[in-house]
Amino acid sequence: MKKVLKIALLSLLVLIVIGGVLMWMEFGALVKGAMSCEKIDDGLYYMEYQGDDGFDGLMRQGGCETADQMASYVMGFLSKGHYTPEVKTKGGDFGCSTLAAATPEGGVLMGRNFDFPSATGVILHTIPDHGYESITTFNVEFYGFGEDYKPEGFKNQYMALTGLFCALDGINEKGLAVADLVAGDSIQTHQRSDKPDLTTSAAIRYLLNNAANVDEALTLLKGVDIHSDAGFAHHFAMADASGRSVVVEYVDNKMVVTESPAVTNHYLCEEKHNVGLTEGDDRYDRLCERYSQTEGVMSEKQLTEAIQGVSQPQREGFLGTAWTMVMDLTHPSVTYYSQRHFDKPFHFKLSRAKQ
């Protein structure tokens, strides 16, 4: 009897060990990524993920046309198919600014402000099995996980891995930087053909995973159907290590590309030039003026001061600038400042980039 019981217990232990190993093989990278999440400043968190990011699977199924479809796919990936709930996402109107410039040493920098009524940012450093390493940011309020959601505690940290599929801005190991900004009106883009579908925030992740420069990013955008997130128009600011900087806009569902070092929240293309420019908003002019004064050549300190100069202060009902990024595209890395705390820089390097 004792011998039979001993064999049974050993068999059960073997099954438990095997089950645990299989579970770790399936969820280990996700669990490790979730547990890396930490608060680094008011309204700003940092986490790392290395492994299968699930984006290839998304593209194989044809992408997603809506944020809610995307959310359902993401929950399916995070649960490995064991849980596929209906998820409702949240949007909001936000205003931002970017500026790209050369450095005296021959490098390239890009600065970015993300302005929003209220926001908690998650910085996600991703090294995917397939694709380029990247550092991206996303506003957790867009997740739709509830007004009090913060990526604290294992459950909420795990949910923050949704950022593997969504980004509002970021840089990859090749020095490509991309940022999403409101374009200036509420006319949504919904391209419908036989191409894969991507929302604007998913498109940024797609570009950073797969494009080494602006030219490659534009080619990739031509190969997908873009759909507006959050119910209004968007445009993309892009820059790369060669010094090329453009804004990508959509007019009548057609992609239009304009060369520009600066972007804010109105259209720059000829077809809708200055649509969305409001009285008293001189951020774009101020950025262009700083750019012209230096003939497009700025030190990191000068670019930081320029982008800081158009950051938005907090006021009633509006957080202001939730985060500021200064990205080095030549030696891919990024310095973050949370909620205009310009005395508290947080610097991150991309490990696979050539320093």
PEJO-V526969 format. One record per backbone hydrogen bond with DSSP energy under -1.0 kcal/mol. CO is the residue of the C=O (numbers start at 1). NH is the residue of the N-H. Records with the same first field share a line. If there is no record, write none. Layout:
CO=NH + NH
This chain:
1=5
2=6
3=7
4=8
5=9
6=10
7=11
8=12
9=13
10=14
11=15
12=16
13=17
14=18
15=19
16=20
17=21
18=22
19=23
20=24
21=25
22=26
23=27
24=28
27=31
28=32
29=33
30=34
31=35
34=37
38=46
41=44
43=121
44=40 + 41
45=123
46=38
47=125
49=127
51=129
54=58
55=59
56=60
57=61
58=63
59=62
62=197
66=70
67=71
68=72
69=73
70=74
71=75
72=76
73=77
74=78
75=79
76=81
77=80
79=82
95=115
97=113
98=263
99=111
101=109
102=298
103=106
107=103
108=329
109=101
110=327
111=99
112=325
113=97
114=322 + 323
115=95
117=319
120=140
121=45
122=138
123=47
124=136
125=49
126=134
127=51
133=173
134=126
135=171
136=124
137=168
138=122
139=142
140=143
142=90
146=149
150=152
153=157
154=158
155=159
156=160
158=161
159=162
160=163
161=164
162=165
168=180
169=137
170=178
171=135
172=175
176=172
177=239
178=170
179=237
181=235
185=233
189=228
196=225
197=64
198=227
199=203
200=204
201=167 + 205
202=206
203=207
204=208
205=209
206=210
207=211
209=132
213=217
214=218
215=219
216=220
217=221
218=222
221=224
225=198
226=191
227=200
229=232
233=183
235=181
236=248
237=179
238=246
239=177
240=243
244=240
245=260
246=238
247=258
248=236
249=256
251=254
254=251
256=249
258=247
261=100
263=98
267=274
272=275
274=277
275=267
278=281
280=282
282=286
283=287
284=288
285=289
286=290
287=291
288=292
289=293
290=294
291=296
292=295
294=297
296=102
299=303
300=304
301=305
302=306
303=307
304=308
305=309
308=311
312=321
315=318
318=315
320=116
322=339
323=114
324=337
325=112
326=335
327=110
328=333
332=350
333=328
334=348
335=326
336=346
337=324
338=341
340=342
341=344
346=336
348=334
350=353
